[in-house]
């Protein structure tokens, strides 16, 4: 091992990235774009569900109910409708995915019996959204009912038996707002790092083959391990820079609560970056065309990171066979580390298992990659 | 370099790619400080031989020693003692002259204290003063080639392998490049240089002709010129060439006939045979000037050797 050679390679590689607009944009612009796209675009929350209301009564009570829906923030009233036919048209046109019909005798029945019915209709073509919207609607109505029960008890002198008998108040931990962004954005950092890291390194060896510079390079006494380390040093720096940028964006821009320590984040992020770069380098050694290497890198990083890491699809809910598969999917460890550090404030002790898994991965990849490179034209 | 043995030694060196024998039992010994030329048509096996000697390809059979090290067993020791210029330009076009030199200096572990002086030497040699900070992609072919040579000799290797270093370079730059080769050889560096320019073979101490993977002939330029032919060479202006060629090849006393540009070179067993050639051609309504005896060039020797291979014995 010659430090001289490693440094010569690292400096050369750095200059090449610095002067190549394509590499530079992958290194610096891609994280920014991904952070915006994934940070804003991927959210499992549904806000401002378009809602149409057919208010047949037009009373103070019906207006109050509609107001409750608006005030919740989950719904936005897109149209007031006159009849059933208009409702159908609105839904067909996609003007709303939820509708509410308040009957003409709503407040009278409510005052007489303490119980009234409103009809809610949902467009279930997107079942996921609909399920969530139904949940929101139930929540709004439940709150309105509780309000009403309190007022009814006040005016009638006796409590209303049917509503509010059980005071149901769920409490969630770690992500108190149940904001799915808090859950997803740390995962976005893992996705970006995997994508950018592997993309950059996957081209580093194939570029030398394609340009013909490899023949000159391997005619020198450079060792495969020196070549790998020298080539990875600049990308490691870029990877850590990108990670710092994304993590800062998560904390300061997307306001994801950060309860853990920066040191834990630095150590685990370095480990993950190392694994990702190693995989990209291995691909690069194996595949001599830049296009091919880039494609394979995309498949080997993007797919497992988005689908199997638990970043959006919970691992607990996967079939047993797929769940077993996720143990060899390296991003799952980093995604779970990030969430734990962000939302639970976990330290290295609590994270020993995923960190060990990542370390083993890193060691394995480096070992394989250093061996995969042959200084030969055969 | 170890001992007094040859700087480069190949014994039965062979390379087989699948069913194709690219290099077929080549024996070669190059003495220290010698400039050895590798001549032969494209695909003859010149590059493959050089790559084996550099440790870039593993020989299928035979052995080779460079600077005293076995290329198959000690490729790293070989690499530390050689400079190599591959056939295709292979420096970094997106780095400057200075950055390329510094990079290869680093890879060859040139001592930092010596680096400045070595870089200055390479830049002066390549005539790149004032262009140290130019991106290599912006340089003309001749400068690129000299820079490549500069990078290959930064670590003062005792042996240099130059694979068609002057291909695609204009004549003036080619001549300058050969001056550099002779300067280096004068300093004791052993140089194996391949080329497909016949005139360049004249600049070498010795020349090896490679044809279809085999060593067809080896010797000094004058040895090859004198001995390879085994007859008297005449030049003949005539038209049409094709018809003349087939008549001459069948004529008595003609060893061989070959096209050289717009005329024919005819090798005769003895000079008297030349007298009856015009009448022979005229009979077949080929117009011909009287044949003129000429001194054979290296090209004549090579064409003759290649045409008569493989039964042609190597010249002394």
Interface residues (C-beta under 8 A of the other chain):
Chain A: X2 X4 X5 X7 X8 X9 X11 X12 X15 X16 X19 X20 X211 X212 X213 X214 X215 X216 X217 X218 X219 X220 X221 X222 X223 X375 X376 X377 X378
Chain B: X51 X54 X55 X56 X57 X58 X75 X76 X79 X80 X82 X84 X86 X88 X89 X90 X91 X92 X93 X94 X95 X99 X102 X103 X104 X105 X106 X107 X108 X109 X151
